[in-house]
Amino acid sequence: MTSKELISSELESPVGASLLAKATGQTTSMLNDTQPSRASSLPQEVTGPTLDFADVSLTLGRTTILDKVTFQVQPGSVHALVGPNGGGKSSLIKTLLGQMPHQGRLSLQWPGEPGTIGYVPQALEFDRGLPMTVDDFMAAMCQRRPAFLGLSKRYAGPIGDALERVGMQDKRKRRMGALSGGERQRVLLAQGLIPAPQLLVLDEPMSALDEAGIQVFERLLGDWRAAGITVLWIEHDLEAVGRLANRVTGLNRRVLFDATPQQALTPERLLTLFSTHPRSAA
């Protein structure tokens, strides 16, 4: 599902509180390496926020999911989260979107007025037999008007533009259940663009994409970077992360490294990331 929210105030987050706030300049520590990114330079004009995770913890029952996670996402940057399955990456995003209880603080510092968050989930679960077209899905995700009444005049143009950007304009009348996994992922990318976000949260957006879809995604990532949008990106494709991210955080319940791609994606650090098993809470 889509999560797009206006952020207006900073808050401390005890267990059960949702985030998303306008920060007052809180700066996190514990960053392992502070040298600038080797990859693409940041845009001169930034529209996205700075995102701070400060001692964010999540415990479900007797299991520690996140253990005092602390790092910062720079405004207008592409920041990748990498780590093993079960390491807490998706849970961290859910705490960011207010879907999971947590301790610690999550804060946003906008360059101007609070903006919009776009969210692209890893996959879409739905009944494949539903007679729901791509247009129907986009209407349901992006407008308040009931989807069975069709696209509203307000959103018809933006929805068409978003589908054009992901190469799905010619399949608007196809049933969602008849699309391939890669085509459905492109539609998910399109719905994350409406309304135009200043912060994009991506949960493994490349997982089902074919080669053509990967090219579409990489082009979009370049467009977002040029527009100064802040991108928080969960990804397992380390080669793509190395080419496309400004910074990389390795997460396995706790932050194991936070550095530029050249510094982060070394054999030693990756071995530590994918072989470390922090103990659960006692």
ZADO-1210 file (C-alpha; in nm, 4 decimals, padded with zeros to 6 digits):
<atoms>
<atom x="00.0000" y="00.0000" z="00.0000" code="MET" pos="1"/>
<atom x="00.0984" y="00.3599" z="-00.0434" code="THR" pos="2"/>
<atom x="00.2029" y="00.5846" z="00.2421" code="SER" pos="3"/>
<atom x="00.2204" y="00.9550" z="00.1692" code="LYS" pos="4"/>
<atom x="00.2186" y="01.1925" z="00.4629" code="GLU" pos="5"/>
<atom x="00.2772" y="01.5560" z="00.5380" code="LEU" pos="6"/>
<atom x="00.5281" y="01.5944" z="00.8159" code="ILE" pos="7"/>
<atom x="00.4833" y="01.8874" z="01.0484" code="SER" pos="8"/>
<atom x="00.6396" y="01.8415" z="01.3921" code="SER" pos="9"/>
<atom x="00.9181" y="01.6602" z="01.5775" code="GLU" pos="10"/>
<atom x="00.8301" y="01.4112" z="01.8462" code="LEU" pos="11"/>
<atom x="01.0027" y="01.1753" z="02.0811" code="GLU" pos="12"/>
<atom x="00.8909" y="00.8218" z="02.0072" code="SER" pos="13"/>
<atom x="00.8235" y="00.5888" z="02.2988" code="PRO" pos="14"/>
<atom x="00.6920" y="00.2415" z="02.2244" code="VAL" pos="15"/>
<atom x="00.3683" y="00.2645" z="02.0268" code="GLY" pos="16"/>
<atom x="00.4285" y="00.6138" z="01.8909" code="ALA" pos="17"/>
<atom x="00.4531" y="00.6671" z="01.5185" code="SER" pos="18"/>
<atom x="00.7132" y="00.8906" z="01.3636" code="LEU" pos="19"/>
<atom x="00.7401" y="01.1135" z="01.1156" code="LEU" pos="20"/>
<atom x="00.8286" y="01.4579" z="01.2135" code="ALA" pos="21"/>
<atom x="00.9836" y="01.7859" z="01.1281" code="LYS" pos="22"/>
<atom x="01.3201" y="01.7919" z="01.3014" code="ALA" pos="23"/>
<atom x="01.4824" y="02.0758" z="01.4888" code="THR" pos="24"/>
<atom x="01.8339" y="01.9965" z="01.3795" code="GLY" pos="25"/>
<atom x="01.9103" y="01.6894" z="01.5909" code="GLN" pos="26"/>
<atom x="02.2376" y="01.5368" z="01.4718" code="THR" pos="27"/>
<atom x="02.3027" y="01.1686" z="01.5167" code="THR" pos="28"/>
<atom x="02.6403" y="01.0218" z="01.6001" code="SER" pos="29"/>
<atom x="02.8058" y="00.6813" z="01.5574" code="MET" pos="30"/>
<atom x="02.8663" y="00.7261" z="01.1833" code="LEU" pos="31"/>
<atom x="03.1586" y="00.5041" z="01.0997" code="ASN" pos="32"/>
<atom x="03.2999" y="00.7005" z="00.8063" code="ASP" pos="33"/>
<atom x="03.2304" y="01.0632" z="00.7260" code="THR" pos="34"/>
<atom x="03.4075" y="01.1137" z="00.3951" code="GLN" pos="35"/>
<atom x="03.1853" y="01.2354" z="00.1069" code="PRO" pos="36"/>
<atom x="03.0430" y="00.9823" z="-00.1381" code="SER" pos="37"/>
<atom x="03.2531" y="00.8722" z="-00.4299" code="ARG" pos="38"/>
<atom x="02.9569" y="00.8231" z="-00.6637" code="ALA" pos="39"/>
<atom x="02.7183" y="01.0817" z="-00.8007" code="SER" pos="40"/>
<atom x="02.7366" y="01.4328" z="-00.6623" code="SER" pos="41"/>
<atom x="02.4385" y="01.5724" z="-00.4748" code="LEU" pos="42"/>
<atom x="02.2128" y="01.8274" z="-00.6463" code="PRO" pos="43"/>
<atom x="02.2667" y="02.1977" z="-00.5905" code="GLN" pos="44"/>
<atom x="01.8987" y="02.2489" z="-00.5058" code="GLU" pos="45"/>
<atom x="01.7663" y="02.0038" z="-00.2482" code="VAL" pos="46"/>
<atom x="01.3937" y="01.9449" z="-00.1967" code="THR" pos="47"/>
<atom x="01.4150" y="01.6365" z="00.0258" code="GLY" pos="48"/>
<atom x="01.4640" y="01.6238" z="00.4029" code="PRO" pos="49"/>
<atom x="01.7455" y="01.5104" z="00.6265" code="THR" pos="50"/>
<atom x="01.6378" y="01.1905" z="00.8032" code="LEU" pos="51"/>
<atom x="01.7737" y="01.0990" z="01.1457" code="ASP" pos="52"/>
<atom x="01.7464" y="00.7613" z="01.3178" code="PHE" pos="53"/>
<atom x="01.8594" y="00.7987" z="01.6796" code="ALA" pos="54"/>
<atom x="01.8790" y="00.4881" z="01.9029" code="ASP" pos="55"/>
<atom x="01.5790" y="00.3298" z="01.7300" code="VAL" pos="56"/>
<atom x="01.4968" y="-00.0066" z="01.8886" code="SER" pos="57"/>
<atom x="01.2213" y="-00.2591" z="01.8280" code="LEU" pos="58"/>
<atom x="01.1509" y="-00.5672" z="02.0381" code="THR" pos="59"/>
<atom x="00.8675" y="-00.8091" z="01.9678" code="LEU" pos="60"/>
<atom x="00.8152" y="-01.0533" z="02.2511" code="GLY" pos="61"/>
<atom x="01.1637" y="-01.1694" z="02.3500" code="ARG" pos="62"/>
<atom x="01.3147" y="-01.1035" z="02.0056" code="THR" pos="63"/>
<atom x="01.5210" y="-00.7949" z="01.9315" code="THR" pos="64"/>
<atom x="01.4437" y="-00.6767" z="01.5790" code="ILE" pos="65"/>
<atom x="01.6309" y="-00.3442" z="01.5937" code="LEU" pos="66"/>
<atom x="01.8969" y="-00.2558" z="01.8498" code="ASP" pos="67"/>
<atom x="01.9727" y="00.1168" z="01.8965" code="LYS" pos="68"/>
<atom x="01.9917" y="00.1906" z="01.5255" code="VAL" pos="69"/>
<atom x="02.1567" y="00.5278" z="01.4663" code="THR" pos="70"/>
<atom x="02.2457" y="00.6847" z="01.1324" code="PHE" pos="71"/>
<atom x="02.1592" y="00.9862" z="00.9188" code="GLN" pos="72"/>
<atom x="02.0307" y="01.0162" z="00.5622" code="VAL" pos="73"/>
<atom x="02.1569" y="01.3331" z="00.3948" code="GLN" pos="74"/>
<atom x="01.9053" y="01.5514" z="00.2068" code="PRO" pos="75"/>
<atom x="01.8852" y="01.4889" z="-00.1666" code="GLY" pos="76"/>
<atom x="02.0944" y="01.1719" z="-00.1429" code="SER" pos="77"/>
<atom x="02.0348" y="00.8117" z="-00.2470" code="VAL" pos="78"/>
<atom x="02.0964" y="00.6144" z="00.0742" code="HIS" pos="79"/>
<atom x="02.0974" y="00.2341" z="00.0521" code="ALA" pos="80"/>
<atom x="02.0176" y="-00.0110" z="00.3319" code="LEU" pos="81"/>
<atom x="02.1794" y="-00.3534" z="00.2898" code="VAL" pos="82"/>
<atom x="02.1892" y="-00.6617" z="00.5046" code="GLY" pos="83"/>
<atom x="02.0705" y="-01.0209" z="00.5409" code="PRO" pos="84"/>
<atom x="01.7087" y="-01.1322" z="00.5332" code="ASN" pos="85"/>
<atom x="01.5646" y="-01.0913" z="00.8799" code="GLY" pos="86"/>
<atom x="01.8172" y="-00.8198" z="00.9640" code="GLY" pos="87"/>
<atom x="01.5506" y="-00.5568" z="01.0306" code="GLY" pos="88"/>
<atom x="01.5594" y="-00.3498" z="00.7101" code="LYS" pos="89"/>
<atom x="01.1873" y="-00.3689" z="00.6322" code="SER" pos="90"/>
<atom x="01.1021" y="-00.3340" z="01.0009" code="SER" pos="91"/>
<atom x="01.3027" y="-00.0113" z="01.0117" code="LEU" pos="92"/>
<atom x="01.1018" y="00.1255" z="00.7206" code="ILE" pos="93"/>
<atom x="00.7788" y="00.0238" z="00.8936" code="LYS" pos="94"/>
<atom x="00.8817" y="00.2174" z="01.2031" code="THR" pos="95"/>
<atom x="00.9531" y="00.5150" z="00.9784" code="LEU" pos="96"/>
<atom x="00.6045" y="00.4901" z="00.8281" code="LEU" pos="97"/>
<atom x="00.4396" y="00.4557" z="01.1700" code="GLY" pos="98"/>
<atom x="00.3437" y="00.0902" z="01.1197" code="GLN" pos="99"/>
<atom x="00.5566" y="-00.0624" z="01.3967" code="MET" pos="100"/>
<atom x="00.6036" y="00.0296" z="01.7647" code="PRO" pos="101"/>
<atom x="00.9523" y="00.1398" z="01.8547" code="HIS" pos="102"/>
<atom x="01.1746" y="00.3167" z="02.1015" code="GLN" pos="103"/>
<atom x="01.4128" y="00.5971" z="02.0162" code="GLY" pos="104"/>
<atom x="01.3632" y="00.8897" z="01.7859" code="ARG" pos="105"/>
<atom x="01.2991" y="00.9343" z="01.4156" code="LEU" pos="106"/>
<atom x="01.3064" y="01.2886" z="01.2852" code="SER" pos="107"/>
<atom x="01.2959" y="01.4782" z="00.9581" code="LEU" pos="108"/>
<atom x="01.4412" y="01.8197" z="00.8830" code="GLN" pos="109"/>
<atom x="01.2880" y="01.9743" z="00.5734" code="TRP" pos="110"/>
<atom x="01.4618" y="02.2502" z="00.3738" code="PRO" pos="111"/>
<atom x="01.1331" y="02.4430" z="00.3700" code="GLY" pos="112"/>
<atom x="00.7714" y="02.3489" z="00.4266" code="GLU" pos="113"/>
<atom x="00.7088" y="01.9837" z="00.5197" code="PRO" pos="114"/>
<atom x="00.6733" y="01.7730" z="00.2067" code="GLY" pos="115"/>
<atom x="00.5330" y="01.4429" z="00.0840" code="THR" pos="116"/>
<atom x="00.6575" y="01.0880" z="00.1394" code="ILE" pos="117"/>
<atom x="00.6244" y="00.8266" z="-00.1344" code="GLY" pos="118"/>
<atom x="00.6465" y="00.4567" z="-00.0485" code="TYR" pos="119"/>
<atom x="00.7066" y="00.1665" z="-00.2862" code="VAL" pos="120"/>
<atom x="00.6566" y="-00.1735" z="-00.1175" code="PRO" pos="121"/>
<atom x="00.8477" y="-00.4855" z="-00.2071" code="GLN" pos="122"/>
<atom x="00.5455" y="-00.6641" z="-00.3520" code="ALA" pos="123"/>
<atom x="00.1722" y="-00.6311" z="-00.3997" code="LEU" pos="124"/>
<atom x="-00.0558" y="-00.8952" z="-00.2511" code="GLU" pos="125"/>
<atom x="-00.4005" y="-00.9114" z="-00.4106" code="PHE" pos="126"/>
<atom x="-00.6500" y="-01.1522" z="-00.5673" code="ASP" pos="127"/>
<atom x="-00.5197" y="-01.2098" z="-00.9206" code="ARG" pos="128"/>
<atom x="-00.8740" y="-01.2862" z="-01.0352" code="GLY" pos="129"/>
<atom x="-01.0037" y="-00.9373" z="-00.9581" code="LEU" pos="130"/>
<atom x="-01.1137" y="-00.7447" z="-01.2692" code="PRO" pos="131"/>
<atom x="-00.8901" y="-00.4540" z="-01.1669" code="MET" pos="132"/>
<atom x="-00.7033" y="-00.2740" z="-01.4434" code="THR" pos="133"/>
<atom x="-00.3852" y="-00.0736" z="-01.4061" code="VAL" pos="134"/>
<atom x="-00.5949" y="00.2452" z="-01.4229" code="ASP" pos="135"/>
<atom x="-00.8265" y="00.1086" z="-01.1514" code="ASP" pos="136"/>
<atom x="-00.5300" y="00.0347" z="-00.9260" code="PHE" pos="137"/>
<atom x="-00.3748" y="00.3759" z="-00.9790" code="MET" pos="138"/>
<atom x="-00.7082" y="00.5429" z="-00.9074" code="ALA" pos="139"/>
<atom x="-00.7503" y="00.3436" z="-00.5861" code="ALA" pos="140"/>
<atom x="-00.3995" y="00.4340" z="-00.4698" code="MET" pos="141"/>
<atom x="-00.3796" y="00.7971" z="-00.5759" code="CYS" pos="142"/>
<atom x="-00.7226" y="00.9598" z="-00.5463" code="GLN" pos="143"/>
<atom x="-01.0101" y="00.9810" z="-00.3017" code="ARG" pos="144"/>
<atom x="-01.2734" y="00.9334" z="-00.5684" code="ARG" pos="145"/>
<atom x="-01.3883" y="00.5679" z="-00.5830" code="PRO" pos="146"/>
<atom x="-01.1956" y="00.3761" z="-00.8466" code="ALA" pos="147"/>
<atom x="-01.5141" y="00.2396" z="-01.0083" code="PHE" pos="148"/>
<atom x="-01.6002" y="00.5985" z="-01.1098" code="LEU" pos="149"/>
<atom x="-01.2789" y="00.6189" z="-01.3104" code="GLY" pos="150"/>
<atom x="-00.9881" y="00.8599" z="-01.2964" code="LEU" pos="151"/>
<atom x="-01.0635" y="01.2068" z="-01.1667" code="SER" pos="152"/>
<atom x="-00.9682" y="01.5042" z="-01.3830" code="LYS" pos="153"/>
<atom x="-00.7233" y="01.6140" z="-01.1146" code="ARG" pos="154"/>
<atom x="-00.5235" y="01.2893" z="-01.1234" code="TYR" pos="155"/>
<atom x="-00.5717" y="01.1686" z="-01.4822" code="ALA" pos="156"/>
<atom x="-00.2749" y="01.3722" z="-01.6062" code="GLY" pos="157"/>
<atom x="-00.0307" y="01.2874" z="-01.3245" code="PRO" pos="158"/>
<atom x="-00.1250" y="00.9185" z="-01.3397" code="ILE" pos="159"/>
<atom x="-00.0674" y="00.9133" z="-01.7152" code="GLY" pos="160"/>
<atom x="00.2682" y="01.0863" z="-01.6729" code="ASP" pos="161"/>
<atom x="00.3777" y="00.8434" z="-01.3984" code="ALA" pos="162"/>
<atom x="00.2835" y="00.5379" z="-01.6063" code="LEU" pos="163"/>
<atom x="00.4658" y="00.6866" z="-01.9038" code="GLU" pos="164"/>
<atom x="00.7823" y="00.7293" z="-01.6927" code="ARG" pos="165"/>
<atom x="00.7824" y="00.3593" z="-01.5997" code="VAL" pos="166"/>
<atom x="00.6926" y="00.2370" z="-01.9493" code="GLY" pos="167"/>
<atom x="00.3405" y="00.1173" z="-01.8649" code="MET" pos="168"/>
<atom x="00.1325" y="00.3732" z="-02.0538" code="GLN" pos="169"/>
<atom x="00.0290" y="00.1188" z="-02.3182" code="ASP" pos="170"/>
<atom x="-00.0915" y="-00.1321" z="-02.0560" code="LYS" pos="171"/>
<atom x="-00.3286" y="00.0884" z="-01.8599" code="ARG" pos="172"/>
<atom x="-00.6317" y="-00.1239" z="-01.9523" code="LYS" pos="173"/>
<atom x="-00.4653" y="-00.4566" z="-01.8716" code="ARG" pos="174"/>
<atom x="-00.5797" y="-00.6429" z="-01.5612" code="ARG" pos="175"/>
<atom x="-00.3291" y="-00.6245" z="-01.2779" code="MET" pos="176"/>
<atom x="-00.3528" y="-01.0023" z="-01.2394" code="GLY" pos="177"/>
<atom x="-00.2464" y="-01.0502" z="-01.6024" code="ALA" pos="178"/>
<atom x="00.0745" y="-00.8495" z="-01.5643" code="LEU" pos="179"/>
<atom x="00.4124" y="-01.0084" z="-01.5061" code="SER" pos="180"/>
<atom x="00.5858" y="-00.9569" z="-01.1732" code="GLY" pos="181"/>
<atom x="00.8170" y="-00.6991" z="-01.3273" code="GLY" pos="182"/>
<atom x="00.5254" y="-00.5085" z="-01.4813" code="GLU" pos="183"/>
<atom x="00.3428" y="-00.4996" z="-01.1472" code="ARG" pos="184"/>
<atom x="00.6599" y="-00.3652" z="-00.9861" code="GLN" pos="185"/>
<atom x="00.6697" y="-00.0865" z="-01.2435" code="ARG" pos="186"/>
<atom x="00.3106" y="00.0040" z="-01.1540" code="VAL" pos="187"/>
<atom x="00.4107" y="00.0146" z="-00.7871" code="LEU" pos="188"/>
<atom x="00.6918" y="00.2534" z="-00.8795" code="LEU" pos="189"/>
<atom x="00.4421" y="00.4709" z="-01.0671" code="ALA" pos="190"/>
<atom x="00.2004" y="00.4980" z="-00.7735" code="GLN" pos="191"/>
<atom x="00.4889" y="00.6077" z="-00.5495" code="GLY" pos="192"/>
<atom x="00.5318" y="00.9154" z="-00.7699" code="LEU" pos="193"/>
<atom x="00.1835" y="01.0595" z="-00.7027" code="ILE" pos="194"/>
<atom x="00.1702" y="01.3145" z="-00.5555" code="PRO" pos="195"/>
<atom x="00.5279" y="01.4166" z="-00.6353" code="ALA" pos="196"/>
<atom x="00.7309" y="01.3119" z="-00.3271" code="PRO" pos="197"/>
<atom x="01.0243" y="01.4839" z="-00.1618" code="GLN" pos="198"/>
<atom x="01.1172" y="01.1673" z="00.0322" code="LEU" pos="199"/>
<atom x="01.0962" y="00.8261" z="-00.1347" code="LEU" pos="200"/>
<atom x="01.1110" y="00.5027" z="00.0644" code="VAL" pos="201"/>
<atom x="01.1830" y="00.1993" z="-00.1552" code="LEU" pos="202"/>
<atom x="01.1653" y="-00.1596" z="-00.0288" code="ASP" pos="203"/>
<atom x="01.3606" y="-00.3755" z="-00.2755" code="GLU" pos="204"/>
<atom x="01.2120" y="-00.2105" z="-00.5864" code="PRO" pos="205"/>
<atom x="01.4397" y="-00.4093" z="-00.8220" code="MET" pos="206"/>
<atom x="01.3458" y="-00.7539" z="-00.6887" code="SER" pos="207"/>
<atom x="01.1024" y="-00.8498" z="-00.9679" code="ALA" pos="208"/>
<atom x="01.2264" y="-00.6277" z="-01.2498" code="LEU" pos="209"/>
<atom x="01.3607" y="-00.7610" z="-01.5783" code="ASP" pos="210"/>
<atom x="01.6494" y="-00.5924" z="-01.7584" code="GLU" pos="211"/>
<atom x="01.4256" y="-00.3328" z="-01.9216" code="ALA" pos="212"/>
<atom x="01.2608" y="-00.2606" z="-01.5875" code="GLY" pos="213"/>
<atom x="01.5996" y="-00.2202" z="-01.4189" code="ILE" pos="214"/>
<atom x="01.6939" y="00.0393" z="-01.6808" code="GLN" pos="215"/>
<atom x="01.3676" y="00.2237" z="-01.6075" code="VAL" pos="216"/>
<atom x="01.4420" y="00.2177" z="-01.2346" code="PHE" pos="217"/>
<atom x="01.7979" y="00.3414" z="-01.2771" code="GLU" pos="218"/>
<atom x="01.6756" y="00.6262" z="-01.4959" code="ARG" pos="219"/>
<atom x="01.4164" y="00.7191" z="-01.2318" code="LEU" pos="220"/>
<atom x="01.6836" y="00.7094" z="-00.9621" code="LEU" pos="221"/>
<atom x="01.8912" y="00.9546" z="-01.1627" code="GLY" pos="222"/>
<atom x="01.5895" y="01.1820" z="-01.2070" code="ASP" pos="223"/>
<atom x="01.5178" y="01.1764" z="-00.8312" code="TRP" pos="224"/>
<atom x="01.8781" y="01.2574" z="-00.7491" code="ARG" pos="225"/>
<atom x="01.8803" y="01.5469" z="-00.9966" code="ALA" pos="226"/>
<atom x="01.5569" y="01.6798" z="-00.8434" code="ALA" pos="227"/>
<atom x="01.7069" y="01.6787" z="-00.4931" code="GLY" pos="228"/>
<atom x="01.4678" y="01.4116" z="-00.3614" code="ILE" pos="229"/>
<atom x="01.5874" y="01.2118" z="-00.0609" code="THR" pos="230"/>
<atom x="01.5757" y="00.8367" z="-00.1301" code="VAL" pos="231"/>
<atom x="01.5975" y="00.5625" z="00.1343" code="LEU" pos="232"/>
<atom x="01.6453" y="00.2383" z="-00.0593" code="TRP" pos="233"/>
<atom x="01.6525" y="-00.1225" z="00.0630" code="ILE" pos="234"/>
<atom x="01.8408" y="-00.3349" z="-00.1880" code="GLU" pos="235"/>
<atom x="02.0080" y="-00.6780" z="-00.2140" code="HIS" pos="236"/>
<atom x="02.1833" y="-00.6097" z="-00.5458" code="ASP" pos="237"/>
<atom x="02.5186" y="-00.4925" z="-00.4117" code="LEU" pos="238"/>
<atom x="02.6553" y="-00.4199" z="-00.7583" code="GLU" pos="239"/>
<atom x="02.3694" y="-00.1754" z="-00.8218" code="ALA" pos="240"/>
<atom x="02.4172" y="-00.0215" z="-00.4767" code="VAL" pos="241"/>
<atom x="02.7852" y="00.0319" z="-00.5487" code="GLY" pos="242"/>
<atom x="02.7071" y="00.2156" z="-00.8722" code="ARG" pos="243"/>
<atom x="02.4009" y="00.4146" z="-00.7705" code="LEU" pos="244"/>
<atom x="02.4050" y="00.4978" z="-00.3983" code="ALA" pos="245"/>
<atom x="02.5687" y="00.7965" z="-00.2339" code="ASN" pos="246"/>
<atom x="02.5927" y="00.6171" z="00.0998" code="ARG" pos="247"/>
<atom x="02.5367" y="00.2671" z="00.2358" code="VAL" pos="248"/>
<atom x="02.4272" y="00.1508" z="00.5803" code="THR" pos="249"/>
<atom x="02.4789" y="-00.2151" z="00.6724" code="GLY" pos="250"/>
<atom x="02.2021" y="-00.3328" z="00.9054" code="LEU" pos="251"/>
<atom x="02.1792" y="-00.6625" z="01.0899" code="ASN" pos="252"/>
<atom x="01.9590" y="-00.5656" z="01.3844" code="ARG" pos="253"/>
<atom x="02.2155" y="-00.2980" z="01.4614" code="ARG" pos="254"/>
<atom x="02.4200" y="-00.0715" z="01.2364" code="VAL" pos="255"/>
<atom x="02.7442" y="-00.2485" z="01.1445" code="LEU" pos="256"/>
<atom x="02.8745" y="00.0171" z="00.9074" code="PHE" pos="257"/>
<atom x="02.7701" y="00.3466" z="00.7526" code="ASP" pos="258"/>
<atom x="02.9949" y="00.4718" z="00.4753" code="ALA" pos="259"/>
<atom x="03.0324" y="00.5531" z="00.1088" code="THR" pos="260"/>
<atom x="02.9912" y="00.2565" z="-00.1290" code="PRO" pos="261"/>
<atom x="03.3660" y="00.2232" z="-00.1816" code="GLN" pos="262"/>
<atom x="03.4273" y="00.2102" z="00.1924" code="GLN" pos="263"/>
<atom x="03.1227" y="00.0007" z="00.2806" code="ALA" pos="264"/>
<atom x="03.1172" y="-00.2735" z="00.0171" code="LEU" pos="265"/>
<atom x="03.4486" y="-00.4351" z="00.1019" code="THR" pos="266"/>
<atom x="03.4826" y="-00.8129" z="00.1434" code="PRO" pos="267"/>
<atom x="03.5649" y="-00.7758" z="00.5115" code="GLU" pos="268"/>
<atom x="03.2652" y="-00.5596" z="00.5932" code="ARG" pos="269"/>
<atom x="03.0246" y="-00.7683" z="00.3874" code="LEU" pos="270"/>
<atom x="03.1478" y="-01.0877" z="00.5540" code="LEU" pos="271"/>
<atom x="03.0821" y="-00.9311" z="00.8929" code="THR" pos="272"/>
<atom x="02.7393" y="-00.8063" z="00.7847" code="LEU" pos="273"/>
<atom x="02.6141" y="-01.1372" z="00.6471" code="PHE" pos="274"/>
<atom x="02.7679" y="-01.3646" z="00.9097" code="SER" pos="275"/>
<atom x="02.6943" y="-01.1740" z="01.2305" code="THR" pos="276"/>
<atom x="02.3961" y="-01.2869" z="01.4406" code="HIS" pos="277"/>
<atom x="02.3314" y="-01.0433" z="01.7250" code="PRO" pos="278"/>
<atom x="02.1728" y="-01.2057" z="02.0241" code="ARG" pos="279"/>
<atom x="01.8035" y="-01.1607" z="02.0948" code="SER" pos="280"/>
<atom x="01.6876" y="-00.9724" z="02.3978" code="ALA" pos="281"/>
<atom x="01.7073" y="-01.1766" z="02.7175" code="ALA" pos="282"/>
</atoms>
